[in-house]
């Protein structure tokens, strides 16, 4: 789709409901960015958010991390522990409340064939989207300057973590016009991507 107008340029099975793996984190990030007032707030990692399966920042229980570092870790490194920690924090110690906000925003955007049951994208039969819905969610997210900056970054040096984060998205790394956005993989979903690029406006 064209990011400015939303015009569909090409599509294939655009309304087929499918699992979306870590492309889920596009919605996690944009909800967090819109709901938080200070991206430099220090968050203590709840115990249940650490040691989650899949891609991880290897956060430890009670570790202190800045929200902005969690957001970069969410989108560049695809940390499932970062996703849960963000959901717990923005949801007021209630990740279910955050997931409700994800679904509410999807509804408001017209992504009517989408349902979120978690903030990270690990497989669940009731967690799905469509190519069209993911495109309009991504289009909306890219209007947020902080989101745009995060997903187009090749690396990030966090203040509150002692290692550099590297973007795993080859669209950003290897394509000169690439500007994002998010890759994902589970055995059930296969390889997923929501990609963006811009050339000469």
Secondary structure, DSSP 8 states (H G I E B T S, - for coil): --TTT------SSTT--B--GGGGHHHHHHHHHHH-S-TT-EEE--GGGTT-SSS-----TT-EEEHHHHHHHHHTS--HHHHHHHHHHHTTS-HHHHHHHHHHHHHHHT-TT-B-SSSS----TT-BB-HHHHHHHHHHHTTSHHHHHHHT-SEEE-SSSSSEEE---HHHHH-TTEEEEEEEEETTTEEEEEEEE-S--
